[in-house]
Amino acid sequence: MISQNKRSFLKGSIALAGALATVGSLGAQTANDWPTKPVTIVVGFTAGGPTDLVARILAEQLATKFGQSFVIDNKAGAGGGVAAGLVKKAAPDGYTLMFGSSGTLAIAPNLQPNLTYDSIRDFTTIGLVASYPYFLLVPSSSSITTFDELLKQGRDPSSKLTYASAGNGAVNHLAGEWFKYETKIKAVHIPYRGDSAAVTDLVGGRVDFAFLAGAAALPQVKAGKMRILASASATPGRGGEGVLTLGEARLKGFAAEPWNGLMAPAGLPQPIVAKLNTAINEIMGRKDVVERLAAMEQYPLTGTPQQFTKHIKEQTERWGSVIKASDIKAE
């Protein structure tokens, strides 16, 4: 005979099993149906920058693939930290995503001890999307016409060179300090609020050089307002034919190549993760998308969510080493 306690226990177990099965069924149904309404992709930088431009290409392609709107929401501030804080608190239902960046995920943790987010714990990685090398540029009016001339002038004890960046802690700030450390030149950092302002002052000759993304630099180069001295890549050919690649030719291992990837709040159901990851890999492998990226000197990235997580960890360690060696401090 089964005791009353055992009967109660069995009834409870059966009820719990039923409830879990129902939840699992609903979760699978939600993932299969997703998306049934517009999806927001939060970008932590202003419209028109390299991160924003690639996010918009991806959003457009995802909208076509899934038959729902993928809306870009620019929440600039704190090097992407404002966006990260918002997405961290969002529901993990697939309707709020983040277009994460190397600056937000791998650099900020090394410079800002009181971050309001953890790059790994607070997010679900979905897939890497693209990367791009910075270009080392001077205004076309500059007397500096080659990489070696920049070094010669910067190593002069009386050097008063200045370089621009998108702000303290931005990748092109770190690139500039790393460059100074490796080449032993003297140059004063001039931070701006974003690349656009830095471009304006570089074109005007109010600063001497800068590391800038192709999306910001190439139109100015084509217009004859800037001159490329090198590509901040370690991969031969990245930057265009005849362009010096610093990390391959002159400063072994030097590579200032920001990257982006799609993320979600922690806890996003794995079927939705898989659905989005498959879509990203397919989109970034298409010839028409590759050509659109190439026009901005952007290069597609693909892989699994696990590879994305590993990439964040490796890049955090790498930029941490650069920051320590160059004695960079958050200002």
Phi, psi and chi 1 to 4 in degrees:
 res  aa     phi    psi   chi1   chi2   chi3   chi4
   1 MET       -  139.9 -111.4 -178.9  111.0      -
   2 ILE   -90.3  128.3  -59.6  175.4      -      -
   3 SER   -68.8  164.1   68.4      -      -      -
   4 GLN   -60.9  -39.5 -176.5   64.0   35.7      -
   5 ASN   -63.5  -41.4  -73.0  -20.0      -      -
   6 LYS   -67.2  -38.7  -75.7 -174.0  177.3  179.3
   7 ARG   -60.5  -43.7  -79.9 -161.9 -167.4   93.0
   8 SER   -62.9  -41.1  -62.1      -      -      -
   9 PHE   -63.4  -45.2  174.5   77.5      -      -
  10 LEU   -63.9  -42.2  -72.9  172.4      -      -
  11 LYS   -61.9  -41.2  -74.6 -179.4 -180.0  178.6
  12 GLY   -64.4  -41.2      -      -      -      -
  13 SER   -64.3  -42.2  -62.1      -      -      -
  14 ILE   -64.9  -41.4  -68.2  168.3      -      -
  15 ALA   -64.1  -42.3      -      -      -      -
  16 LEU   -63.9  -43.7  176.9   60.7      -      -
  17 ALA   -60.9  -41.2      -      -      -      -
  18 GLY   -63.5  -41.9      -      -      -      -
  19 ALA   -63.9  -44.0      -      -      -      -
  20 LEU   -63.1  -39.7  -69.9  174.2      -      -
  21 ALA   -63.8  -39.6      -      -      -      -
  22 THR   -64.8  -44.2  -59.5      -      -      -
  23 VAL   -61.5  -43.8  169.2      -      -      -
  24 GLY   -61.5  -41.2      -      -      -      -
  25 SER   -63.9  -43.2  175.1      -      -      -
  26 LEU   -64.9  -39.5  -72.0  171.7      -      -
  27 GLY   -61.9  -43.6      -      -      -      -
  28 ALA   -65.3  -40.2      -      -      -      -
  29 GLN   -63.7  -42.7 -176.6  179.0    0.7      -
  30 THR   -60.9  -45.4  -59.9      -      -      -
  31 ALA   -64.1  -39.6      -      -      -      -
  32 ASN   -66.8  -38.1  -72.3  -25.7      -      -
  33 ASP   -80.3  -23.3  -66.7  -16.6      -      -
  34 TRP   -60.0  136.8 -179.7   92.7      -      -
  35 PRO   -96.1  142.8   32.6  -32.7      -      -
  36 THR  -108.9    1.2   58.8      -      -      -
  37 LYS  -153.2  170.4   61.9 -178.4 -178.7  179.8
  38 PRO   -56.7  145.0  -27.4   36.4      -      -
  39 VAL  -110.1  135.6  176.9      -      -      -
  40 THR  -101.4  129.3  -62.7      -      -      -
  41 ILE  -109.8  112.0  -59.6  178.4      -      -
  42 VAL   -84.6  127.1 -177.4      -      -      -
  43 VAL  -114.0  128.2  175.7      -      -      -
  44 GLY   -83.7   17.9      -      -      -      -
  45 PHE  -138.8  165.9  -58.1   91.2      -      -
  46 THR   -68.5  159.4   55.0      -      -      -
  47 ALA   -65.4  143.6      -      -      -      -
  48 GLY    97.1  -12.7      -      -      -      -
  49 GLY   -81.7  173.4      -      -      -      -
  50 PRO   -60.7  -38.7   18.0  -30.5      -      -
  51 THR   -66.5  -45.6  -61.9      -      -      -
  52 ASP   -62.5  -43.2  173.9   76.2      -      -
  53 LEU   -62.3  -42.9  -68.6  172.3      -      -
  54 VAL   -70.5  -38.0  177.1      -      -      -
  55 ALA   -58.9  -38.8      -      -      -      -
  56 ARG   -70.7  -35.8  -71.0  177.9 -173.6  -82.8
  57 ILE   -63.2  -46.9  -69.4  174.3      -      -
  58 LEU   -62.7  -44.7 -180.0   64.4      -      -
  59 ALA   -59.6  -42.6      -      -      -      -
  60 GLU   -60.6  -44.1  170.4 -164.7  -60.0      -
  61 GLN   -70.2  -38.7  -61.9  -61.1  -40.6      -
  62 LEU   -65.8  -37.6  -71.4  173.2      -      -
  63 ALA   -61.8  -42.7      -      -      -      -
  64 THR   -64.0  -42.7  -60.8      -      -      -
  65 LYS   -68.8  -41.8 -177.5  169.9 -175.9   64.0
  66 PHE   -99.9   -6.7  -69.0  115.5      -      -
  67 GLY    70.2   24.7      -      -      -      -
  68 GLN  -135.0  155.7  -78.6  -70.5  -13.4      -
  69 SER   -71.5  136.5  -63.7      -      -      -
  70 PHE  -116.2  106.8  -79.9   71.0      -      -
  71 VAL   -99.8  128.6 -178.5      -      -      -
  72 ILE   -82.3  129.3  -61.8  -62.4      -      -
  73 ASP  -121.9  104.5 -174.8    9.2      -      -
  74 ASN   -79.5  117.0  -63.7   94.7      -      -
  75 LYS  -124.0   75.0  -64.4  -66.7 -175.3 -176.2
  76 ALA   -72.9  151.5      -      -      -      -
  77 GLY   139.7  141.5      -      -      -      -
  78 ALA    56.7   37.8      -      -      -      -
  79 GLY    60.8   32.8      -      -      -      -
  80 GLY    97.2   -6.1      -      -      -      -
  81 GLY   -66.4  -32.9      -      -      -      -
  82 VAL   -62.5  -46.8  171.1      -      -      -
  83 ALA   -63.0  -43.6      -      -      -      -
  84 ALA   -61.0  -41.4      -      -      -      -
  85 GLY   -63.7  -38.1      -      -      -      -
  86 LEU   -69.0  -46.3  -70.1  171.1      -      -
  87 VAL   -68.8  -35.9  173.7      -      -      -
  88 LYS   -54.2  -37.7  167.9 -170.4  170.4 -179.4
  89 LYS   -88.5   -6.9  -62.8  173.8 -176.7  176.5
  90 ALA   -75.0  160.7      -      -      -      -
  91 ALA   -68.4  136.6      -      -      -      -
  92 PRO   -82.5   60.2   31.7  -34.8      -      -
  93 ASP  -111.8    3.9   55.6    8.2      -      -
  94 GLY    89.5    0.6      -      -      -      -
  95 TYR  -103.4   -4.0  -66.8  100.8      -      -
  96 THR  -131.6  114.7  -58.5      -      -      -
  97 LEU  -120.4  167.7  -52.8  174.4      -      -
  98 MET  -130.5  136.1  179.7  173.0   77.8      -
  99 PHE   -92.2   89.8 -157.2   61.9      -      -
 100 GLY   -72.6  155.8      -      -      -      -
 101 SER  -131.4  161.6   70.4      -      -      -
 102 SER   -60.8  -37.3   48.5      -      -      -
 103 GLY   -63.5  -43.2      -      -      -      -
 104 THR   -72.3  -40.8  -53.2      -      -      -
 105 LEU   -93.8  -31.2  -58.2  170.2      -      -
 106 ALA  -116.5  -25.0      -      -      -      -
 107 ILE   -95.8  -49.1  -68.5  175.1      -      -
 108 ALA   -53.0  -40.5      -      -      -      -
 109 PRO   -61.0  -22.2  -27.8   37.8      -      -
 110 ASN   -88.3  -15.8  -73.9  -62.7      -      -
 111 LEU  -112.3  -25.1  -74.8  173.3      -      -
 112 GLN  -121.0   99.6  -58.7  174.0   36.2      -
 113 PRO   -66.9  -19.1   24.4  -34.1      -      -
 114 ASN  -110.2   39.6  -61.6  -44.5      -      -
 115 LEU   -59.8  147.5  -80.9 -177.9      -      -
 116 THR   -89.9    4.5   59.5      -      -      -
 117 TYR  -143.4  158.5   61.6   90.2      -      -
 118 ASP  -113.2  124.7 -176.9  -74.9      -      -
 119 SER   -59.1  -28.3  -60.0      -      -      -
 120 ILE  -100.3  -51.1  -57.5  -63.1      -      -
 121 ARG   -68.4  -34.8 -174.4 -178.1   62.3 -116.8
 122 ASP   -90.4   -0.6  -68.3  -28.7      -      -
 123 PHE  -136.4  157.5  -56.4  100.9      -      -
 124 THR  -103.1  119.9  -61.7      -      -      -
 125 THR   -76.5  137.8   50.9      -      -      -
 126 ILE  -111.8  -53.4  -64.0  170.7      -      -
 127 GLY  -176.3  142.8      -      -      -      -
 128 LEU   -67.9  150.5  -76.5  161.3      -      -
 129 VAL  -120.5  -55.1  175.4      -      -      -
 130 ALA  -160.7  163.1      -      -      -      -
 131 SER  -141.2  166.1   70.0      -      -      -
 132 TYR  -156.0  144.2   55.7   94.8      -      -
 133 PRO   -84.6  146.2   31.8  -34.0      -      -
 134 TYR   -77.4  155.5  -86.1  120.7      -      -
 135 PHE  -109.0  141.4  -70.9   90.4      -      -
 136 LEU   -89.2  118.4  174.1   59.1      -      -
 137 LEU  -130.0  154.0  -59.5  120.7      -      -
 138 VAL  -130.1  159.2  -64.9      -      -      -
 139 PRO   -66.9  150.0   17.4  -25.8      -      -
 140 SER   -63.5  -21.4   57.4      -      -      -
 141 SER   -80.1   -7.4   59.0      -      -      -
 142 SER   -69.1  148.3  173.8      -      -      -
 143 SER   -75.7  -13.0   60.9      -      -      -
 144 ILE   -82.9  118.6  -61.6  169.4      -      -
 145 THR  -115.9  -13.5   59.9      -      -      -
 146 THR  -136.3  165.4   67.1      -      -      -
 147 PHE   -59.9  -44.4  177.1   72.6      -      -
 148 ASP   -65.4  -33.1  -72.6  -35.7      -      -
 149 GLU   -67.2  -35.8  -73.5  177.3    3.1      -
 150 LEU   -63.6  -44.1  176.5   63.7      -      -
 151 LEU   -62.7  -44.0  -63.8 -170.1      -      -
 152 LYS   -59.7  -45.5 -177.7  178.9  178.9 -180.0
 153 GLN   -69.1  -39.3 -172.3  164.3  -35.0      -
 154 GLY   -70.8  -24.1      -      -      -      -
 155 ARG   -89.4   -5.9  -72.7  169.2  178.3  166.2
 156 ASP   -67.4  131.1 -171.6  -56.5      -      -
 157 PRO   -55.3  -25.8  -25.5   34.8      -      -
 158 SER   -94.5   12.9   62.9      -      -      -
 159 SER   -56.0  134.1  170.4      -      -      -
 160 LYS  -124.4   30.8  -65.9 -177.2  179.1  179.3
 161 LEU   -62.2  148.2  -73.6  177.8      -      -
 162 THR  -129.3  151.0   56.8      -      -      -
 163 TYR  -134.3  146.7   79.0   92.1      -      -
 164 ALA   -99.6  153.2      -      -      -      -
 165 SER  -144.4  172.6   83.7      -      -      -
 166 ALA   -80.6    4.0      -      -      -      -
 167 GLY   137.9  162.1      -      -      -      -
 168 ASN   -59.1  127.6  -67.6  -45.0      -      -
 169 GLY    88.1   -7.7      -      -      -      -
 170 ALA   -67.5  157.8      -      -      -      -
 171 VAL   -59.0  -38.5  178.8      -      -      -
 172 ASN   -75.7  -16.6   49.9    0.6      -      -
 173 HIS   -69.5  -49.2  170.3 -152.1      -      -
 174 LEU   -62.4  -38.7  -89.9   64.6      -      -
 175 ALA   -60.7  -42.5      -      -      -      -
 176 GLY   -63.8  -42.9      -      -      -      -
 177 GLU   -69.4  -39.4  -68.9  -59.4  -53.8      -
 178 TRP   -62.5  -42.3 -172.1   11.0      -      -
 179 PHE   -61.3  -44.8 -179.1   67.5      -      -
 180 LYS   -60.1  -43.6  -75.4  167.4   55.1 -179.6
 181 TYR   -62.9  -44.8  173.9   78.7      -      -
 182 GLU   -72.0  -34.9  -67.3  -72.9  -12.7      -
 183 THR   -99.0  -10.0   58.8      -      -      -
 184 LYS    62.0   39.2  -48.4  -56.9 -179.5 -167.0
 185 ILE  -100.5  163.4   68.8  168.0      -      -
 186 LYS  -104.0  129.2  -70.7  173.6   60.8 -179.8
 187 ALA  -160.4  138.3      -      -      -      -
 188 VAL   -94.1  133.0  175.8      -      -      -
 189 HIS   -78.6  129.2  173.8 -136.8      -      -
 190 ILE  -117.8  101.7  -50.8  -64.8      -      -
 191 PRO   -81.4  143.4   28.4  -31.6      -      -
 192 TYR  -122.6  171.2  -70.0   82.3      -      -
 193 ARG   -94.7   77.0  -69.1 -174.2  176.3 -179.5
 194 GLY   101.9  163.7      -      -      -      -
 195 ASP   -68.6  -32.1  -77.4  -31.3      -      -
 196 SER   -58.8  -46.3  -63.5      -      -      -
 197 ALA   -66.2  -37.1      -      -      -      -
 198 ALA   -64.4  -40.6      -      -      -      -
 199 VAL   -61.7  -44.3  166.7      -      -      -
 200 THR   -58.4  -45.6  -61.9      -      -      -
 201 ASP   -76.0  -29.0  -88.1   11.9      -      -
 202 LEU   -68.4  -46.6 -174.4   63.2      -      -
 203 VAL   -58.1  -38.9  167.0      -      -      -
 204 GLY   -78.0   -3.6      -      -      -      -
 205 GLY    77.9   15.0      -      -      -      -
 206 ARG   -84.0  -13.7  -71.4  178.2  -76.5  -83.0
 207 VAL  -131.0  160.4  -75.0      -      -      -
 208 ASP   -90.6  -35.9  -65.1  -56.2      -      -
 209 PHE  -156.5  170.6   69.8   92.2      -      -
 210 ALA  -162.8  157.0      -      -      -      -
 211 PHE  -101.0  119.3  -74.7   91.6      -      -
 212 LEU  -134.6  152.3  -66.2  168.7      -      -
 213 ALA   -71.0  154.6      -      -      -      -
 214 GLY   -58.5  -36.7      -      -      -      -
 215 ALA   -59.2  -34.7      -      -      -      -
 216 ALA   -87.9  -33.5      -      -      -      -
 217 ALA   -90.4  -41.7      -      -      -      -
 218 LEU   -61.0  -39.7  -66.4 -177.9      -      -
 219 PRO   -59.9  -36.3  -26.4   36.9      -      -
 220 GLN   -71.8  -34.8  -56.4  -63.2  -27.9      -
 221 VAL   -66.0  -45.4  172.7      -      -      -
 222 LYS   -64.3  -29.8  -69.7  175.8 -177.7  175.9
 223 ALA   -82.3   -1.6      -      -      -      -
 224 GLY    79.6   19.5      -      -      -      -
 225 LYS  -101.4  -14.4  -63.3  178.3 -179.7  179.8
 226 MET  -136.0  158.9  -74.8 -174.4 -168.3      -
 227 ARG  -125.8  130.6 -177.7 -177.7  -57.7  122.1
 228 ILE   -84.6  127.9  -64.2  174.7      -      -
 229 LEU   -98.5  -30.5  -60.4 -174.8      -      -
 230 ALA  -170.0  166.4      -      -      -      -
 231 SER  -106.9  132.8  164.6      -      -      -
 232 ALA   -84.7   60.1      -      -      -      -
 233 SER  -131.7  157.2  175.9      -      -      -
 234 ALA  -103.3    2.6      -      -      -      -
 235 THR  -101.1  118.0  -55.5      -      -      -
 236 PRO   -54.4  136.8  -23.7   33.7      -      -
 237 GLY    90.9  -15.6      -      -      -      -
 238 ARG   -77.5  112.6  -75.2 -154.2  170.9  179.6
 239 GLY   127.0  -11.6      -      -      -      -
 240 GLY   109.3  160.6      -      -      -      -
 241 GLU   -62.7  131.4 -173.5  176.1   -8.7      -
 242 GLY    82.9   -2.3      -      -      -      -
 243 VAL   -89.9  129.1  174.7      -      -      -
 244 LEU   -62.9  128.5  173.4   71.0      -      -
 245 THR  -101.0  110.2   48.6      -      -      -
 246 LEU   -56.3  -50.4  -71.5 -176.4      -      -
 247 GLY   -69.2  -16.8      -      -      -      -
 248 GLU   -98.9  -34.2  178.4 -100.3  -23.3      -
 249 ALA  -106.7  -37.6      -      -      -      -
 250 ARG  -122.1  -37.5  -60.6  -63.0  -64.4  -86.6
 251 LEU  -125.9   85.4  -56.1  173.1      -      -
 252 LYS   -50.5  124.7  -65.9  -63.9 -178.5 -177.3
 253 GLY    87.7   -7.4      -      -      -      -
 254 PHE   -71.4  122.6 -173.5   94.4      -      -
 255 ALA  -153.1  110.0      -      -      -      -
 256 ALA  -107.3   87.7      -      -      -      -
 257 GLU  -128.4   88.6  -63.2 -179.3  -75.0      -
 258 PRO   -59.0  155.1  -22.9   34.6      -      -
 259 TRP  -140.2  163.5   43.7  -94.6      -      -
 260 ASN  -136.0  155.6  -59.8  108.7      -      -
 261 GLY  -157.0  157.6      -      -      -      -
 262 LEU   -90.5  134.1 -165.2   64.7      -      -
 263 MET  -135.8  171.9  -47.3  178.7   80.9      -
 264 ALA  -144.5  168.2      -      -      -      -
 265 PRO   -58.9  151.6  -22.5   33.4      -      -
 266 ALA   -55.9  139.4      -      -      -      -
 267 GLY    98.6    5.6      -      -      -      -
 268 LEU   -60.1  128.7 -178.3   68.5      -      -
 269 PRO   -53.9  136.7  -27.3   36.4      -      -
 270 GLN   -59.1  -35.1  -77.4  -55.3  -56.0      -
 271 PRO   -61.0  -34.3  -27.3   37.5      -      -
 272 ILE   -72.7  -39.2  -61.7  179.2      -      -
 273 VAL   -56.8  -49.1  174.3      -      -      -
 274 ALA   -63.2  -39.7      -      -      -      -
 275 LYS   -61.8  -45.9 -156.7  170.6 -174.1  179.3
 276 LEU   -71.0  -40.1  -85.4  166.5      -      -
 277 ASN   -62.2  -43.7  178.3  -97.0      -      -
 278 THR   -61.1  -40.8  -61.5      -      -      -
 279 ALA   -65.9  -44.0      -      -      -      -
 280 ILE   -61.0  -47.7  -68.2  170.3      -      -
 281 ASN   -61.2  -37.9  -71.9  -24.0      -      -
 282 GLU   -68.9  -44.7 -176.3  -89.4  -39.9      -
 283 ILE   -64.3  -46.1  -71.4  166.2      -      -
 284 MET   -73.2  -10.5  -58.9  -44.0  -70.1      -
 285 GLY   -95.1   -4.5      -      -      -      -
 286 ARG   -78.7  141.7  -71.1 -146.1  -36.2 -100.7
 287 LYS   -60.1  -42.5 -176.4  180.0  177.5 -178.5
 288 ASP   -65.1  -36.3   59.8  -41.8      -      -
 289 VAL   -71.4  -43.0  174.0      -      -      -
 290 VAL   -57.3  -41.1  171.6      -      -      -
 291 GLU   -67.5  -38.3  -71.1  174.5  -11.8      -
 292 ARG   -65.3  -39.5  -71.2  177.1   68.3 -178.2
 293 LEU   -67.4  -40.7  -67.3  173.6      -      -
 294 ALA   -60.9  -31.9      -      -      -      -
 295 ALA   -63.5  -21.1      -      -      -      -
 296 MET  -109.0   11.8  -59.1 -176.6  -69.5      -
 297 GLU    57.6   41.3  -80.3  -60.1  -34.2      -
 298 GLN  -107.1  147.8  -66.2 -101.5    9.0      -
 299 TYR  -125.7  128.9  -62.4   85.0      -      -
 300 PRO   -67.4  147.3   24.7  -33.2      -      -
 301 LEU  -123.3  148.5  -65.0  172.5      -      -
 302 THR  -138.7  177.1   54.4      -      -      -
 303 GLY   140.5 -175.9      -      -      -      -
 304 THR   -91.2  164.3   64.8      -      -      -
 305 PRO   -58.0  -36.8  -26.9   36.3      -      -
 306 GLN   -65.0  -38.0  -66.9   75.0   21.8      -
 307 GLN   -67.2  -34.6  -72.6  170.4  -32.4      -
 308 PHE   -63.7  -46.1 -173.7    4.9      -      -
 309 THR   -60.0  -44.4  -60.0      -      -      -
 310 LYS   -62.0  -39.3 -178.2 -178.8  177.6 -176.6
 311 HIS   -62.3  -43.6 -172.6   70.7      -      -
 312 ILE   -59.4  -45.6  -66.6  171.5      -      -
 313 LYS   -63.5  -44.2  -68.2  177.0  179.2  177.9
 314 GLU   -66.2  -41.6  -69.8  174.7  -15.4      -
 315 GLN   -69.3  -34.8  -72.9  -77.7  -62.8      -
 316 THR   -62.6  -43.1  -58.7      -      -      -
 317 GLU   -66.3  -41.8 -176.7  176.9  -15.1      -
 318 ARG   -65.6  -48.1  178.5 -174.7  172.9 -136.1
 319 TRP   -68.6  -28.1  -79.0  111.4      -      -
 320 GLY   -62.2  -40.4      -      -      -      -
 321 SER   -65.3  -41.6  -61.6      -      -      -
 322 VAL   -63.1  -45.3  169.3      -      -      -
 323 ILE   -61.6  -42.1  -70.5  165.4      -      -
 324 LYS   -67.8  -47.2 -175.8  176.8  179.4  179.9
 325 ALA   -64.6  -36.3      -      -      -      -
 326 SER   -89.2   -2.3  -55.3      -      -      -
 327 ASP    54.5   46.2 -164.6   27.2      -      -
 328 ILE   -83.1  134.5  -62.6  169.8      -      -
 329 LYS  -121.0  143.3  -60.3  -71.8 -168.5  -59.7
 330 ALA   -68.8  131.9      -      -      -      -
 331 GLU  -102.6      -  -62.3  174.7   25.8      -
